[in-house]
Amino acid sequence: MAQIFHESSNSLAKISIAAVVLTVGGIIWAAYNLNAGSFTTQVEVARDQTVPFSHKHHVGDDGIDCRYCHTSVETSAFAGLPPTETCMSCHSEIWTNAAMLQPVRDSYRTDKSLEWVRVHDLPDFVYFNHSIHVNKGIGCSTCHGRVDTMPLMFNVNALYMRWCVDCHRHPERNVRPRSEVFNIAYETPAPNQDEIGPKLVAEYKIQSLTDCVTCHR
């Protein structure tokens, strides 16, 4: 009986299978990196705003505390955005004719809120409470990074679920004394984190909450 397949068919079949496996693997690898890259996550991508507000200037140079603008961060799920009156408490006296601050003056005159582009924008199906984290000793810079070095605001973490869950599983790695929560320059983990972390977790009664309903309600 004549041979149906050429002698090279076995080799071609092996090469074809290897090519398919490599192609599928390459597609998965590319998709993973695209999903984790700044194109998707916007990590370290500064956002254009109506007013080019500089945290570096206000926090780093002028030493303004986070709570001066984000007034509800200790008591509410939402950290709060400052009303125009807060801006004008200073800028009615300084930089009164700066062109870049014209939208602020217009907002104050018309009583129409400024429109800001959200930088840390969680999906609607995710529940996050600022006050709980702040009162449990999680500092602003743990999630938002060193805002005192940012001329324009950008996010330093993708805020993907695996990142949040990792902190929830091991809160001792990131917890800090409550007195240092608003200290942007505080280093986490601290040099003695292995010592103070477990103590603060016990003192602040921090639970390792990883069930779905903690964040998805």
ChimeraX commands (.cxc) that place a marker at each C-alpha (Angstrom):
marker #1 position 0.00,0.00,0.00 radius 0.5
marker #1 position 1.34,3.41,-0.99 radius 0.5
marker #1 position 2.32,5.77,1.82 radius 0.5
marker #1 position -0.37,8.45,2.26 radius 0.5
marker #1 position 1.72,11.06,4.07 radius 0.5
marker #1 position 5.15,12.27,3.08 radius 0.5
marker #1 position 8.06,11.33,5.32 radius 0.5
marker #1 position 8.36,14.93,6.42 radius 0.5
marker #1 position 4.77,15.05,7.76 radius 0.5
marker #1 position 5.75,14.05,11.31 radius 0.5
marker #1 position 8.33,16.82,11.48 radius 0.5
marker #1 position 5.89,19.36,10.00 radius 0.5
marker #1 position 3.24,18.30,12.53 radius 0.5
marker #1 position 5.66,18.81,15.45 radius 0.5
marker #1 position 6.74,22.19,14.11 radius 0.5
marker #1 position 3.10,23.23,13.60 radius 0.5
marker #1 position 2.15,22.23,17.15 radius 0.5
marker #1 position 5.17,24.07,18.57 radius 0.5
marker #1 position 4.32,27.16,16.50 radius 0.5
marker #1 position 0.71,27.15,17.72 radius 0.5
marker #1 position 1.80,26.78,21.36 radius 0.5
marker #1 position 4.35,29.57,21.02 radius 0.5
marker #1 position 1.87,31.84,19.22 radius 0.5
marker #1 position -0.82,31.31,21.87 radius 0.5
marker #1 position 1.74,31.84,24.62 radius 0.5
marker #1 position 2.98,35.01,22.93 radius 0.5
marker #1 position -0.55,36.39,22.65 radius 0.5
marker #1 position -1.21,35.68,26.34 radius 0.5
marker #1 position 2.12,37.29,27.30 radius 0.5
marker #1 position 1.41,40.36,25.16 radius 0.5
marker #1 position -2.12,40.71,26.56 radius 0.5
marker #1 position -0.85,40.43,30.14 radius 0.5
marker #1 position 1.81,43.09,29.61 radius 0.5
marker #1 position -0.62,45.36,27.80 radius 0.5
marker #1 position -3.04,45.05,30.72 radius 0.5
marker #1 position -0.28,45.77,33.23 radius 0.5
marker #1 position 1.36,48.56,31.22 radius 0.5
marker #1 position 0.91,52.30,31.60 radius 0.5
marker #1 position -1.15,52.42,28.39 radius 0.5
marker #1 position -3.93,50.64,30.28 radius 0.5
marker #1 position -3.24,51.43,33.93 radius 0.5
marker #1 position -2.15,55.06,33.35 radius 0.5
marker #1 position 0.50,54.55,36.05 radius 0.5
marker #1 position 2.94,57.50,36.07 radius 0.5
marker #1 position 0.93,59.28,33.37 radius 0.5
marker #1 position 0.14,62.83,34.50 radius 0.5
marker #1 position -3.40,64.05,33.81 radius 0.5
marker #1 position -4.19,67.38,32.22 radius 0.5
marker #1 position -6.47,69.40,34.48 radius 0.5
marker #1 position -8.55,72.55,34.13 radius 0.5
marker #1 position -6.09,74.15,36.54 radius 0.5
marker #1 position -2.53,72.76,36.65 radius 0.5
marker #1 position -2.59,72.19,40.40 radius 0.5
marker #1 position 0.83,71.20,41.71 radius 0.5
marker #1 position 0.96,68.98,44.79 radius 0.5
marker #1 position 4.73,69.43,44.67 radius 0.5
marker #1 position 4.34,73.17,45.22 radius 0.5
marker #1 position 1.46,73.12,47.70 radius 0.5
marker #1 position 2.51,70.05,49.72 radius 0.5
marker #1 position 6.25,69.85,49.14 radius 0.5
marker #1 position 7.17,73.54,49.07 radius 0.5
marker #1 position 4.41,75.13,51.17 radius 0.5
marker #1 position 3.88,72.19,53.56 radius 0.5
marker #1 position 0.08,72.18,53.31 radius 0.5
marker #1 position -1.44,69.20,55.13 radius 0.5
marker #1 position -3.60,66.77,53.11 radius 0.5
marker #1 position -6.58,67.50,55.35 radius 0.5
marker #1 position -6.63,71.19,54.50 radius 0.5
marker #1 position -8.11,70.33,51.10 radius 0.5
marker #1 position -9.34,66.77,51.62 radius 0.5
marker #1 position -11.39,67.63,54.68 radius 0.5
marker #1 position -13.49,64.46,54.98 radius 0.5
marker #1 position -10.71,61.90,54.60 radius 0.5
marker #1 position -10.84,60.95,58.31 radius 0.5
marker #1 position -14.61,60.67,58.60 radius 0.5
marker #1 position -15.99,59.67,55.22 radius 0.5
marker #1 position -15.58,57.12,52.44 radius 0.5
marker #1 position -14.77,60.01,50.10 radius 0.5
marker #1 position -11.68,62.09,50.87 radius 0.5
marker #1 position -13.36,65.21,49.55 radius 0.5
marker #1 position -12.36,67.85,47.03 radius 0.5
marker #1 position -11.80,71.44,48.15 radius 0.5
marker #1 position -14.47,74.00,47.26 radius 0.5
marker #1 position -13.27,77.01,45.33 radius 0.5
marker #1 position -13.50,79.04,48.54 radius 0.5
marker #1 position -10.58,76.99,49.90 radius 0.5
marker #1 position -8.43,77.92,46.93 radius 0.5
marker #1 position -9.44,81.56,47.18 radius 0.5
marker #1 position -8.58,81.74,50.87 radius 0.5
marker #1 position -5.01,82.09,49.63 radius 0.5
marker #1 position -5.39,83.21,46.04 radius 0.5
marker #1 position -7.49,86.23,46.86 radius 0.5
marker #1 position -4.24,87.54,48.34 radius 0.5
marker #1 position -1.47,85.97,46.24 radius 0.5
marker #1 position -1.20,85.27,42.50 radius 0.5
marker #1 position -4.42,87.24,42.16 radius 0.5
marker #1 position -3.89,87.97,38.45 radius 0.5
marker #1 position -2.22,84.72,37.35 radius 0.5
marker #1 position -3.64,83.57,34.03 radius 0.5
marker #1 position -3.55,79.92,35.03 radius 0.5
marker #1 position -5.85,80.70,37.96 radius 0.5
marker #1 position -8.53,82.37,35.86 radius 0.5
marker #1 position -10.75,79.24,36.03 radius 0.5
marker #1 position -10.55,79.42,39.83 radius 0.5
marker #1 position -11.63,83.06,39.85 radius 0.5
marker #1 position -14.42,82.30,37.37 radius 0.5
marker #1 position -15.61,79.42,39.53 radius 0.5
marker #1 position -15.64,81.63,42.62 radius 0.5
marker #1 position -17.52,84.39,40.81 radius 0.5
marker #1 position -20.14,82.14,39.17 radius 0.5
marker #1 position -20.41,79.58,42.00 radius 0.5
marker #1 position -19.85,76.82,39.44 radius 0.5
marker #1 position -17.56,74.01,40.57 radius 0.5
marker #1 position -14.30,73.34,38.80 radius 0.5
marker #1 position -14.21,70.12,36.80 radius 0.5
marker #1 position -11.29,67.89,37.73 radius 0.5
marker #1 position -10.10,64.75,35.95 radius 0.5
marker #1 position -10.06,61.89,38.45 radius 0.5
marker #1 position -6.66,60.27,38.80 radius 0.5
marker #1 position -7.51,57.44,41.19 radius 0.5
marker #1 position -10.77,56.26,39.67 radius 0.5
marker #1 position -11.94,52.89,40.96 radius 0.5
marker #1 position -14.68,51.01,39.08 radius 0.5
marker #1 position -18.24,51.53,40.27 radius 0.5
marker #1 position -18.40,47.95,41.54 radius 0.5
marker #1 position -15.58,48.57,44.03 radius 0.5
marker #1 position -16.29,50.06,47.45 radius 0.5
marker #1 position -13.43,51.92,49.11 radius 0.5
marker #1 position -13.62,53.85,52.37 radius 0.5
marker #1 position -10.88,56.39,53.06 radius 0.5
marker #1 position -11.74,56.89,56.72 radius 0.5
marker #1 position -11.39,53.20,57.61 radius 0.5
marker #1 position -7.92,52.97,56.08 radius 0.5
marker #1 position -6.71,56.27,57.56 radius 0.5
marker #1 position -7.95,55.39,61.06 radius 0.5
marker #1 position -6.34,51.94,60.83 radius 0.5
marker #1 position -2.92,53.47,60.17 radius 0.5
marker #1 position -2.65,53.29,56.39 radius 0.5
marker #1 position -0.90,56.42,55.15 radius 0.5
marker #1 position -1.85,58.54,52.17 radius 0.5
marker #1 position 1.43,57.84,50.39 radius 0.5
marker #1 position 0.90,54.07,50.59 radius 0.5
marker #1 position -1.69,54.36,47.82 radius 0.5
marker #1 position -1.08,57.81,46.34 radius 0.5
marker #1 position 2.71,57.86,46.44 radius 0.5
marker #1 position 4.92,60.87,47.11 radius 0.5
marker #1 position 2.51,63.54,45.93 radius 0.5
marker #1 position 4.90,66.15,47.30 radius 0.5
marker #1 position 7.15,65.41,44.30 radius 0.5
marker #1 position 4.40,65.58,41.64 radius 0.5
marker #1 position 4.03,68.83,39.66 radius 0.5
marker #1 position 0.96,67.21,38.12 radius 0.5
marker #1 position -0.87,64.35,39.78 radius 0.5
marker #1 position -0.50,60.79,38.54 radius 0.5
marker #1 position -1.12,57.38,40.08 radius 0.5
marker #1 position 1.82,55.24,41.18 radius 0.5
marker #1 position -0.17,52.02,41.61 radius 0.5
marker #1 position -2.57,50.32,39.20 radius 0.5
marker #1 position -4.98,49.67,42.10 radius 0.5
marker #1 position -5.75,46.25,40.65 radius 0.5
marker #1 position -7.49,43.79,42.94 radius 0.5
marker #1 position -4.37,41.66,43.48 radius 0.5
marker #1 position -2.54,44.74,44.79 radius 0.5
marker #1 position -5.31,45.55,47.28 radius 0.5
marker #1 position -5.76,41.92,48.35 radius 0.5
marker #1 position -2.03,41.53,48.98 radius 0.5
marker #1 position -2.19,44.41,51.47 radius 0.5
marker #1 position -5.33,43.00,53.07 radius 0.5
marker #1 position -3.59,39.65,53.51 radius 0.5
marker #1 position -0.50,41.22,55.06 radius 0.5
marker #1 position -1.55,44.53,56.70 radius 0.5
marker #1 position 1.50,44.42,58.97 radius 0.5
marker #1 position 3.67,45.32,55.98 radius 0.5
marker #1 position 2.07,48.71,55.40 radius 0.5
marker #1 position 0.50,49.85,58.67 radius 0.5
marker #1 position 2.15,52.84,60.32 radius 0.5
marker #1 position 1.52,54.80,63.54 radius 0.5
marker #1 position -1.60,56.96,63.23 radius 0.5
marker #1 position 0.53,60.00,63.98 radius 0.5
marker #1 position 2.40,59.35,60.70 radius 0.5
marker #1 position -0.59,58.74,58.42 radius 0.5
marker #1 position -0.39,62.20,56.85 radius 0.5
marker #1 position 3.41,62.29,56.79 radius 0.5
marker #1 position 4.05,62.01,53.06 radius 0.5
marker #1 position 7.77,61.39,53.59 radius 0.5
marker #1 position 7.21,58.42,55.93 radius 0.5
marker #1 position 8.87,55.33,54.50 radius 0.5
marker #1 position 6.83,52.13,54.26 radius 0.5
marker #1 position 7.91,49.59,55.19 radius 0.5
marker #1 position 9.89,51.27,57.94 radius 0.5
marker #1 position 13.30,49.87,58.94 radius 0.5
marker #1 position 11.68,48.31,62.02 radius 0.5
marker #1 position 8.47,47.28,60.22 radius 0.5
marker #1 position 8.84,43.63,61.25 radius 0.5
marker #1 position 8.72,44.78,64.86 radius 0.5
marker #1 position 6.11,47.55,64.81 radius 0.5
marker #1 position 3.84,46.11,62.11 radius 0.5
marker #1 position 2.38,43.20,64.12 radius 0.5
marker #1 position 2.10,45.39,67.22 radius 0.5
marker #1 position 0.11,48.06,65.37 radius 0.5
marker #1 position -2.12,45.43,63.74 radius 0.5
marker #1 position -3.01,44.16,67.23 radius 0.5
marker #1 position -3.35,47.64,68.75 radius 0.5
marker #1 position -5.57,48.98,65.93 radius 0.5
marker #1 position -7.53,45.71,65.74 radius 0.5
marker #1 position -6.84,45.32,62.04 radius 0.5
marker #1 position -8.46,42.30,60.44 radius 0.5
marker #1 position -7.15,40.49,57.40 radius 0.5
marker #1 position -10.32,40.90,55.33 radius 0.5
marker #1 position -10.14,39.12,51.98 radius 0.5
marker #1 position -13.75,38.05,51.42 radius 0.5
marker #1 position -15.48,39.45,48.33 radius 0.5
marker #1 position -18.09,41.53,50.16 radius 0.5
marker #1 position -15.39,43.64,51.82 radius 0.5
marker #1 position -14.97,45.58,48.58 radius 0.5
marker #1 position -17.82,44.37,46.35 radius 0.5
marker #1 position -21.17,45.26,47.90 radius 0.5
marker link #1:1,2 radius 0.2
marker link #1:2,3 radius 0.2
marker link #1:3,4 radius 0.2
marker link #1:4,5 radius 0.2
marker link #1:5,6 radius 0.2
marker link #1:6,7 radius 0.2
marker link #1:7,8 radius 0.2
marker link #1:8,9 radius 0.2
marker link #1:9,10 radius 0.2
marker link #1:10,11 radius 0.2
marker link #1:11,12 radius 0.2
marker link #1:12,13 radius 0.2
marker link #1:13,14 radius 0.2
marker link #1:14,15 radius 0.2
marker link #1:15,16 radius 0.2
marker link #1:16,17 radius 0.2
marker link #1:17,18 radius 0.2
marker link #1:18,19 radius 0.2
marker link #1:19,20 radius 0.2
marker link #1:20,21 radius 0.2
marker link #1:21,22 radius 0.2
marker link #1:22,23 radius 0.2
marker link #1:23,24 radius 0.2
marker link #1:24,25 radius 0.2
marker link #1:25,26 radius 0.2
marker link #1:26,27 radius 0.2
marker link #1:27,28 radius 0.2
marker link #1:28,29 radius 0.2
marker link #1:29,30 radius 0.2
marker link #1:30,31 radius 0.2
marker link #1:31,32 radius 0.2
marker link #1:32,33 radius 0.2
marker link #1:33,34 radius 0.2
marker link #1:34,35 radius 0.2
marker link #1:35,36 radius 0.2
marker link #1:36,37 radius 0.2
marker link #1:37,38 radius 0.2
marker link #1:38,39 radius 0.2
marker link #1:39,40 radius 0.2
marker link #1:40,41 radius 0.2
marker link #1:41,42 radius 0.2
marker link #1:42,43 radius 0.2
marker link #1:43,44 radius 0.2
marker link #1:44,45 radius 0.2
marker link #1:45,46 radius 0.2
marker link #1:46,47 radius 0.2
marker link #1:47,48 radius 0.2
marker link #1:48,49 radius 0.2
marker link #1:49,50 radius 0.2
marker link #1:50,51 radius 0.2
marker link #1:51,52 radius 0.2
marker link #1:52,53 radius 0.2
marker link #1:53,54 radius 0.2
marker link #1:54,55 radius 0.2
marker link #1:55,56 radius 0.2
marker link #1:56,57 radius 0.2
marker link #1:57,58 radius 0.2
marker link #1:58,59 radius 0.2
marker link #1:59,60 radius 0.2
marker link #1:60,61 radius 0.2
marker link #1:61,62 radius 0.2
marker link #1:62,63 radius 0.2
marker link #1:63,64 radius 0.2
marker link #1:64,65 radius 0.2
marker link #1:65,66 radius 0.2
marker link #1:66,67 radius 0.2
marker link #1:67,68 radius 0.2
marker link #1:68,69 radius 0.2
marker link #1:69,70 radius 0.2
marker link #1:70,71 radius 0.2
marker link #1:71,72 radius 0.2
marker link #1:72,73 radius 0.2
marker link #1:73,74 radius 0.2
marker link #1:74,75 radius 0.2
marker link #1:75,76 radius 0.2
marker link #1:76,77 radius 0.2
marker link #1:77,78 radius 0.2
marker link #1:78,79 radius 0.2
marker link #1:79,80 radius 0.2
marker link #1:80,81 radius 0.2
marker link #1:81,82 radius 0.2
marker link #1:82,83 radius 0.2
marker link #1:83,84 radius 0.2
marker link #1:84,85 radius 0.2
marker link #1:85,86 radius 0.2
marker link #1:86,87 radius 0.2
marker link #1:87,88 radius 0.2
marker link #1:88,89 radius 0.2
marker link #1:89,90 radius 0.2
marker link #1:90,91 radius 0.2
marker link #1:91,92 radius 0.2
marker link #1:92,93 radius 0.2
marker link #1:93,94 radius 0.2
marker link #1:94,95 radius 0.2
marker link #1:95,96 radius 0.2
marker link #1:96,97 radius 0.2
marker link #1:97,98 radius 0.2
marker link #1:98,99 radius 0.2
marker link #1:99,100 radius 0.2
marker link #1:100,101 radius 0.2
marker link #1:101,102 radius 0.2
marker link #1:102,103 radius 0.2
marker link #1:103,104 radius 0.2
marker link #1:104,105 radius 0.2
marker link #1:105,106 radius 0.2
marker link #1:106,107 radius 0.2
marker link #1:107,108 radius 0.2
marker link #1:108,109 radius 0.2
marker link #1:109,110 radius 0.2
marker link #1:110,111 radius 0.2
marker link #1:111,112 radius 0.2
marker link #1:112,113 radius 0.2
marker link #1:113,114 radius 0.2
marker link #1:114,115 radius 0.2
marker link #1:115,116 radius 0.2
marker link #1:116,117 radius 0.2
marker link #1:117,118 radius 0.2
marker link #1:118,119 radius 0.2
marker link #1:119,120 radius 0.2
marker link #1:120,121 radius 0.2
marker link #1:121,122 radius 0.2
marker link #1:122,123 radius 0.2
marker link #1:123,124 radius 0.2
marker link #1:124,125 radius 0.2
marker link #1:125,126 radius 0.2
marker link #1:126,127 radius 0.2
marker link #1:127,128 radius 0.2
marker link #1:128,129 radius 0.2
marker link #1:129,130 radius 0.2
marker link #1:130,131 radius 0.2
marker link #1:131,132 radius 0.2
marker link #1:132,133 radius 0.2
marker link #1:133,134 radius 0.2
marker link #1:134,135 radius 0.2
marker link #1:135,136 radius 0.2
marker link #1:136,137 radius 0.2
marker link #1:137,138 radius 0.2
marker link #1:138,139 radius 0.2
marker link #1:139,140 radius 0.2
marker link #1:140,141 radius 0.2
marker link #1:141,142 radius 0.2
marker link #1:142,143 radius 0.2
marker link #1:143,144 radius 0.2
marker link #1:144,145 radius 0.2
marker link #1:145,146 radius 0.2
marker link #1:146,147 radius 0.2
marker link #1:147,148 radius 0.2
marker link #1:148,149 radius 0.2
marker link #1:149,150 radius 0.2
marker link #1:150,151 radius 0.2
marker link #1:151,152 radius 0.2
marker link #1:152,153 radius 0.2
marker link #1:153,154 radius 0.2
marker link #1:154,155 radius 0.2
marker link #1:155,156 radius 0.2
marker link #1:156,157 radius 0.2
marker link #1:157,158 radius 0.2
marker link #1:158,159 radius 0.2
marker link #1:159,160 radius 0.2
marker link #1:160,161 radius 0.2
marker link #1:161,162 radius 0.2
marker link #1:162,163 radius 0.2
marker link #1:163,164 radius 0.2
marker link #1:164,165 radius 0.2
marker link #1:165,166 radius 0.2
marker link #1:166,167 radius 0.2
marker link #1:167,168 radius 0.2
marker link #1:168,169 radius 0.2
marker link #1:169,170 radius 0.2
marker link #1:170,171 radius 0.2
marker link #1:171,172 radius 0.2
marker link #1:172,173 radius 0.2
marker link #1:173,174 radius 0.2
marker link #1:174,175 radius 0.2
marker link #1:175,176 radius 0.2
marker link #1:176,177 radius 0.2
marker link #1:177,178 radius 0.2
marker link #1:178,179 radius 0.2
marker link #1:179,180 radius 0.2
marker link #1:180,181 radius 0.2
marker link #1:181,182 radius 0.2
marker link #1:182,183 radius 0.2
marker link #1:183,184 radius 0.2
marker link #1:184,185 radius 0.2
marker link #1:185,186 radius 0.2
marker link #1:186,187 radius 0.2
marker link #1:187,188 radius 0.2
marker link #1:188,189 radius 0.2
marker link #1:189,190 radius 0.2
marker link #1:190,191 radius 0.2
marker link #1:191,192 radius 0.2
marker link #1:192,193 radius 0.2
marker link #1:193,194 radius 0.2
marker link #1:194,195 radius 0.2
marker link #1:195,196 radius 0.2
marker link #1:196,197 radius 0.2
marker link #1:197,198 radius 0.2
marker link #1:198,199 radius 0.2
marker link #1:199,200 radius 0.2
marker link #1:200,201 radius 0.2
marker link #1:201,202 radius 0.2
marker link #1:202,203 radius 0.2
marker link #1:203,204 radius 0.2
marker link #1:204,205 radius 0.2
marker link #1:205,206 radius 0.2
marker link #1:206,207 radius 0.2
marker link #1:207,208 radius 0.2
marker link #1:208,209 radius 0.2
marker link #1:209,210 radius 0.2
marker link #1:210,211 radius 0.2
marker link #1:211,212 radius 0.2
marker link #1:212,213 radius 0.2
marker link #1:213,214 radius 0.2
marker link #1:214,215 radius 0.2
marker link #1:215,216 radius 0.2
marker link #1:216,217 radius 0.2
view
